[in-house]
Amino acid sequence: MQSRTLKNILLFVAVYWASTAWAETVAIIGTGDVAGALGPEFAAQGHTIIYGSRNPDREEAQALTNKTGHGASVTTQGAAAKGADIVVLAVPGILVGDITKGLGDLSGKIIIDPTNPLQRKQAKFHHAADTSNGEIVQAIAPDAHVVKAFNTLGWKTMIDPEIAGGPVSIPLAGNSLEAKQSVAELVAGMGLEPIDVGGIEHAHWLEGMAILLLNNRFGGRDSFDFHLRKSE
């Protein structure tokens, strides 16, 4: 109950502040579970949501747009990114490089990367990037501001952190302090706690957390979830 009350207070503050000072257009590239978690939450904070889909007329894409409300719309991936201040890559991690290349000029935009580059070989998950998806996206869009975020928890916890039994922290990795502050405000508006973990090179370690979790979950060992929390 206390966690839910805190989330409601933070959400009220975020909505009021966003409506008066920082209402942005956010492109959510993808219409899956992560998009369905983040899009409505960001819209509730006062931001304009544009979903980017390979098939904007698809029934699922239209249903998510209607569910989001607050004037949300859906279009092609490139068109969504072009009109946005913030771009969220809610796409399969193994495809994030190719999808980013297809979004056009991303200069000056904040790019939120919640993906993990997962590849399964011989019944084990492996990190499929030499560096990290965050660094790959930053290299493709060098004049954008990439922030690794939301990749260390499941989509259900994103929308209901109360199920974790206490505060849930979201590590943010990126080279721009201003971009991380903007993403931190989105995080706080969801009732989650942002933690700055440094530059985009640390995205590699954040992505590795998912590898550990999934190999335990599907490898016959103890299943667990990560719920990071700030220390006192």
PyMOL commands that set and color helices and strands:
alter all, ss='L'
color gray80, all
select helices_A, chain A and resi 2-20+33-44+59-68+77-82+93-101+133-140+155-159+161-164+177-189+200-217
alter helices_A, ss='H'
color red, helices_A
select strands_A, chain A and resi 25-29+48-52+73-75+86-89+110-113+118-121+124-127+145-148+169-174+193-198
alter strands_A, ss='S'
color yellow, strands_A
deselect
rebuild
show_as cartoon
